[in-house]
Amino acid sequence: MHLSVLKHVHLTSIPSASAVEVVNGNIYIVGDDSSFLYVLKYDLTVLAKVPLFQAKDEDIVENRILKKKKPDLECITRFNINGYPHLLILGSGSKSPRRDVAYLVKLPTPYNKKHLVWEISLVKWYAFLRMNEDVTGISGVLNFEAAAATETYLYVFNRENNAILRFDLVEFVEFIQGHTDGVPFPTIITSELPEIETIRAGFSGADYFDQKLFFTAAAENTSNAIDDGAIMGSAVGILSLDGEEKMRGKLASGFVGHVSAYTLIPEINGLPLKIESISIYEKEGENSYIALAVSDDDMGGSDILMLQLDL
C-alpha cells in the first residue's frame, strides 16, 4: 500500500476529533469531548453542527467537556434501517456508566431535512461484554475505538486487546431500538498488529468499503490503552478475516484478522499524529481510494487529512 497526503487542515472549531464517516459526500465527525456531530463539505469546511446531547455549562471548559464527564464518543458507522441511512455513534465503554452510551442519528431524507437523534443507554450491553475475557483480555477493560458496518454485520474494535467483535447487524439494530430484551452476543475475532517504533499499536479507526475492511492503528508510549502517552506514530491498513470455516456457532477459535496491506502515516509538520479514525470518500481507479482521516491534537483542536491510498 502506498499513501499520499493530499490535504491537511487543522481546525480549532472541532474539538478532539475521534471518529469520521462519509455518507453521500458529506463528512460526519464527532469529538470525544464534544456534544456535537459536525457535518463537513468535501473542501473540509463545516456545514452544520448537530447537537447530540446537552452538556452542562459547569462541565465545559474552553469548548471541551471535562475528561471525567465526557461520554468519550469514539466510534461511528453507517447503516440503513427500513431503507433510511442512519449513523451509530458509540462511547468507548472505558468508564461505566458515563461512557456506556450510544447515539442513533437518522440522516436527512427528501421528506425530512433534519437530523433526528436518539440517545440510547447501553449499560446492560457494555456490562455483558465486560464479563467476557475474550472481549476484554485479562485486564477486563473495554476501550472501543472503532466500528464498521456491512450489509450483514457490525464490527466493533476493542483497542485494549485488539479484539474485533462481530455482531449480526439485524439483531443489533433490533436491540438498540428496544424491540428485544436479548443482548446480542458477538463472534470474537482475534488480531495482531505490527508495532510502531517498537511500541504496541492498537486499533483506532475502521471503515468497510468496496468489500474491504480498512483500519487505522496508533501507538502511544503508555502503560494502558486508555491513558494518553507520547505518540509514536499511526498507520492505515486492510484486514483480511480468515478461518471463519472453523467456527461452531459463535465459538470462533481460529477466526483471526490478518493485516493484508499496511503503511505508516507520515509526520505532519515534523510531528507524528495519533490518527483516530478513517472513512473512504471514493474509489478513484482500479486500486486507488480517497480517504478522510482525523486526529485529536490533545489541545482542543483537530487535524483532518485527505489521503490517497494505492494498493
C-alpha positions in Angstrom: 0.0 0.0 0.0 1.3 3.5 -0.9 -0.1 6.5 0.9 -0.1 10.2 -0.2 -1.3 13.1 1.9 -3.4 15.2 -0.5 -4.6 17.8 2.0 -4.1 18.7 5.7 -6.4 21.1 7.6 -6.1 22.0 11.3 -9.5 23.0 12.7 -10.0 24.7 16.1 -13.7 24.7 15.5 -13.9 20.9 16.0 -12.6 19.8 19.4 -10.8 16.5 19.7 -11.9 14.7 16.6 -12.3 11.0 17.3 -14.4 9.4 14.5 -15.3 10.2 10.9 -17.8 8.7 8.5 -18.6 9.8 4.9 -22.2 9.4 3.7 -23.3 10.6 0.2 -20.4 13.1 0.0 -21.0 14.6 3.4 -18.3 14.1 6.1 -19.5 13.5 9.6 -17.1 13.9 12.6 -17.6 13.5 16.3 -15.1 14.5 19.0 -14.6 12.6 22.2 -15.1 15.6 24.4 -17.8 17.4 22.3 -21.6 17.2 22.4 -22.0 17.8 18.6 -21.9 15.9 15.4 -20.2 18.0 12.8 -21.0 17.9 9.1 -18.3 19.0 6.6 -18.2 19.5 2.8 -15.5 18.0 0.5 -13.4 21.1 0.9 -13.3 20.4 4.7 -15.4 23.4 5.7 -18.0 23.0 8.4 -21.6 22.9 7.1 -23.5 22.2 10.3 -23.3 21.3 14.0 -25.9 18.7 15.1 -26.5 18.6 18.9 -26.3 15.0 20.2 -27.0 16.0 23.9 -26.9 19.0 26.2 -23.8 19.2 28.2 -23.9 21.1 31.5 -22.2 24.5 31.5 -20.1 23.6 34.5 -18.8 20.6 32.7 -17.4 22.6 29.8 -14.0 24.4 29.8 -12.8 26.1 26.6 -15.4 24.4 24.4 -14.4 20.9 25.7 -16.3 18.6 28.1 -14.2 17.7 31.1 -12.4 14.3 30.9 -14.3 12.9 33.9 -17.6 14.0 32.5 -17.3 13.2 28.7 -19.1 10.3 27.1 -15.9 9.6 25.1 -17.6 9.0 21.7 -15.0 7.1 19.7 -16.9 5.0 17.1 -19.1 5.9 14.2 -20.5 3.9 11.3 -23.4 4.0 8.9 -26.2 1.5 8.1 -29.8 1.5 6.9 -32.9 1.0 9.0 -36.1 0.4 6.9 -34.2 1.8 3.9 -33.1 5.0 5.5 -29.5 5.9 6.3 -28.5 6.1 10.0 -25.3 6.8 11.9 -24.4 4.8 15.0 -22.1 6.6 17.5 -20.7 4.6 20.4 -19.0 5.6 23.6 -15.7 3.8 24.4 -17.1 1.9 27.4 -13.9 2.7 29.3 -15.8 4.1 32.3 -19.2 3.0 33.4 -21.9 4.2 33.1 -20.9 7.6 31.6 -19.3 6.0 28.6 -21.8 3.2 28.1 -23.9 5.2 25.7 -24.8 5.3 22.0 -26.5 7.8 19.7 -28.6 6.8 16.7 -28.9 9.5 14.1 -31.3 9.3 11.2 -29.9 11.3 8.4 -31.9 13.8 6.3 -34.1 12.5 3.6 -36.0 14.2 0.7 -39.0 14.2 3.1 -37.3 15.4 6.3 -34.2 17.7 6.1 -33.4 17.4 9.8 -31.0 15.1 11.6 -33.1 13.0 14.1 -31.1 12.0 17.2 -31.9 9.3 19.8 -29.7 8.8 22.9 -29.5 5.1 24.0 -28.2 3.8 27.3 -26.2 0.6 26.6 -25.1 -0.1 30.2 -26.6 -3.6 30.0 -24.7 -4.3 26.8 -21.4 -3.0 27.9 -21.6 -4.8 31.3 -22.4 -8.0 29.4 -19.3 -7.6 27.2 -17.0 -6.8 30.2 -17.9 -10.2 31.6 -16.2 -12.0 28.7 -12.4 -12.2 28.9 -12.1 -12.9 25.2 -13.7 -9.5 24.6 -11.6 -7.5 27.1 -8.4 -9.5 27.5 -7.1 -10.3 31.0 -7.4 -6.6 32.0 -11.2 -6.8 31.9 -11.2 -3.4 30.2 -13.3 -2.2 27.3 -12.0 0.6 25.1 -14.0 0.7 21.9 -12.2 2.8 19.3 -13.9 2.0 16.0 -16.9 0.5 14.4 -17.7 -0.5 10.8 -20.9 -2.0 9.3 -21.5 -4.1 6.3 -24.9 -5.1 5.0 -24.8 -8.2 7.3 -22.5 -7.4 10.3 -21.5 -4.7 12.7 -17.8 -4.9 13.7 -16.6 -3.2 16.9 -12.9 -2.9 17.7 -11.5 -3.0 21.3 -8.2 -1.2 21.4 -7.4 -2.8 24.8 -6.5 -6.2 23.2 -7.2 -5.6 19.5 -10.2 -7.9 19.6 -12.8 -7.5 16.8 -16.4 -8.1 17.9 -18.7 -9.1 15.1 -22.4 -8.7 15.7 -25.3 -9.8 13.4 -26.5 -6.3 12.2 -30.2 -7.1 12.2 -30.0 -8.5 15.7 -28.1 -5.5 16.9 -30.4 -2.9 15.4 -33.4 -4.7 16.9 -31.7 -4.5 20.3 -30.8 -0.8 20.2 -34.3 0.1 19.0 -35.7 -1.7 22.1 -37.5 -4.3 20.1 -35.9 -7.2 22.0 -34.5 -7.6 25.5 -32.0 -10.2 24.4 -28.4 -8.7 24.5 -26.6 -9.6 21.2 -23.6 -11.8 21.6 -20.6 -11.2 19.3 -18.3 -13.5 17.4 -14.9 -12.6 18.7 -12.1 -12.3 16.1 -8.5 -12.1 17.3 -5.9 -10.0 15.6 -2.3 -8.8 15.9 -1.0 -5.5 14.5 2.6 -4.6 13.7 4.5 -2.5 16.2 5.3 1.2 15.5 8.7 2.3 16.8 8.8 -0.9 19.0 5.5 0.1 20.7 2.4 -2.0 20.5 -0.2 -0.5 18.1 -3.9 -0.5 18.8 -6.9 -0.1 16.6 -8.1 3.5 16.4 -10.5 3.6 13.4 -12.2 1.4 10.8 -14.4 1.6 7.7 -15.9 -1.0 5.3 -15.8 0.0 1.6 -15.6 -1.9 -1.7 -15.7 -5.3 0.1 -12.6 -4.3 2.1 -12.2 -3.7 5.9 -9.9 -0.6 6.2 -8.4 0.3 9.6 -6.2 2.8 11.3 -3.9 2.0 14.3 -1.9 4.2 16.6 0.9 3.6 19.0 1.3 5.6 22.3 4.0 5.1 24.9 1.7 4.4 27.8 1.1 1.6 30.3 -2.5 1.0 29.2 -5.0 1.5 26.3 -6.9 4.4 28.0 -4.4 7.0 29.3 -2.6 9.2 26.8 1.1 8.9 26.2 3.8 10.0 23.8 2.6 9.5 20.3 4.9 7.2 18.3 3.0 7.1 15.1 0.0 5.9 13.2 -0.7 3.6 10.3 -3.5 2.6 7.9 -4.1 -0.9 6.6 -6.6 -3.5 5.4 -7.7 -6.6 7.4 -8.5 -10.0 5.9 -10.6 -12.2 8.1 -9.6 -15.9 7.9 -10.6 -19.1 9.5 -14.4 -18.5 9.7 -15.0 -22.0 8.5 -13.6 -23.2 11.9 -16.4 -21.6 13.8 -19.0 -23.6 15.6 -22.0 -21.4 16.4 -20.5 -18.3 17.9 -17.3 -20.1 19.1 -14.6 -18.5 16.9 -11.4 -20.3 17.8 -9.1 -19.8 14.8 -11.1 -16.9 13.4 -8.5 -14.2 13.0 -7.9 -10.9 11.4 -4.7 -10.7 9.3 -3.1 -7.5 8.1 -3.1 -7.8 4.3 -1.9 -4.2 3.5 -0.3 -1.7 5.7 1.6 1.6 5.7 2.7 4.2 8.1 1.2 7.7 8.0 3.9 10.4 7.6 4.6 13.0 10.2 2.8 16.4 9.7 5.0 19.4 10.4 7.6 17.2 11.8 5.4 15.5 14.3 3.7 12.1 14.4 -0.1 12.2 14.6 -2.4 9.9 16.5 -4.9 9.1 13.8 -8.3 8.4 15.4 -10.4 7.2 12.5 -10.7 6.7 8.8 -13.5 6.7 6.2 -13.2 6.1 2.5 -14.6 9.0 0.4 -14.5 7.4 -3.0 -12.7 4.9 -5.3 -10.6 6.6 -7.9 -9.4 3.8 -10.0 -8.9 0.0 -10.0 -6.9 0.0 -6.8 -6.9 3.7 -5.6 -9.0 5.2 -2.9 -9.5 8.7 -1.5 -9.9 8.6 2.3 -10.5 11.0 5.2 -8.6 10.5 8.5 -8.9 12.6 11.6 -6.6 13.2 14.6 -7.0 14.8 18.0 -4.2 17.2 18.9 -4.9 16.8 22.7 -5.2 20.6 22.9 -8.8 21.1 21.9 -8.3 21.1 18.1 -8.4 18.5 15.3 -6.4 17.6 12.2 -8.2 16.4 9.1 -6.2 14.6 6.4 -7.3 13.7 2.9 -5.3 10.7 1.8 -4.8 8.8 -1.4 -4.4 5.0 -0.8 -2.9 3.0 -3.7 -3.0 -0.8 -3.3 
